[in-house]
């Protein structure tokens, strides 16, 4: 019986291992983490992350061939294949601060594997890591090997939150990178055999180690670039009276381009895009490629520009001040169907409004008040470090309240910002919302989920990203 151990019980480790356990009943899968509360949550009825379909998968396997444990060393020592899925946050200080990945957690995992191992191991990189991490890990393991053989594989995840279980059941591709040696090929085959339980052979791609590591960064950079491209065009649409939805639809009809990831919005978020592009930028700089680095940097600059443009539009529309005004924020997660708030544009928008002394009332169906307050009090990149290294119980931001219903959030508000495309926001009773808001009542739709014409008929002044501007907004130009 093959034994798999995964170090790290987060958004990648938990769902991936649950699906492997479900699809490979003859493999024992243990997910280990040093965080006791997190493991307790995985063993409870309330899982620590929200992901459609995850509950069912975990409940089918937990206690049979899927286990969650804090006894890290025991399970690492017993495993044949070890997935390492620990955080690789962006460094906040020292060499490469603000760009390079911090490999502290990866290195300590590698040293612990070397300490406790008594048999040969296949070590699989599952976290997003900079190119050549495998080489560093290999060095740590071989210099501490005590005669044990280690094979390092790169098996990056390409999950999209909100559809992670579906993505795992039917992946576009599974990518496995390994050394081009007999032992390396054997290790690649062993991991391939695991995925072959449910993934068609032609979807399992094998490459060399560096190609696999770089493919992950490149895939995220290309996706983020599409979003920044359409967002850059959205600014031009507003200036010229074009409609970004029509432009994106026309562009997406070209089969070479395709329709996905062409929705203009207040900006991209999530744990990977910005981090991976910064990482790519850093690697390019280190390899003497400043022009390539600057090209990718621009993707992030446009994303930041889009968020500040949105805030400027809100403030300038409302007589150039939101001080003391109640602004309702609908949606805080970085996208629908997840409770994840990592790098969500809502953080920057709320901070921008708070900077102008707004009173903010937030409603999100999946994000807790504690999480929102922590996000608004935290410095950039702190979110990716383990809980005990994050600022402890931040002082709550007094101008922010969190409520459990959209109508409560908008009651008495001067303006309403939609920052996550939750389906329920499309079907709200906007007449009821309008009746309970201060007049003039403003809607700033950062996700293009509402029909601006219908809302204008009700009486709202509407700003939709990349759509022809309301007459009111033309008279109140956004001050850059």
Secondary structure, DSSP 8 states (H G I E B T S, - for coil): --EEEEE--STTHHHHHHHHHHH-TTSEEEEE-S-HHHHHHHTSSS-SS--TTHHHHHHHHBTTTEEEES-HHHHHHH-SEEEE-----B-SSSTTTTTSB--HHHHHHHHHHHHH--S-EEEEE-S---TTHHHHHHHHHHHT-TT--EEEEE------TTSHHHHHHT-S-EEEEE-SSHHHHHHHHHHHHHHTTTS-GGGEEEEEHHHHHHHHHHHHHHHHHHHHHHHHHHHHHHHHT--HHHHHHHHHTSTTT-STT----S---SSSHHHHHHHHHHHHHHTT-HHHHHHHHHHHHHHHHHHHHHHHHHHHHTTT--TT-EEEEE--SSSTT----TT-HHHHHHHHHHHTT-EEEEE-SS--HHHHHHHHHS-TTGGGS-GGGS-SS----TTEEE-SSHHHHHTT-SEEEE-S--GGGGSS-HHHHHHTS-SS-EEEESS--S-HHHHHHHT-EEEETTS---HHHHHS----
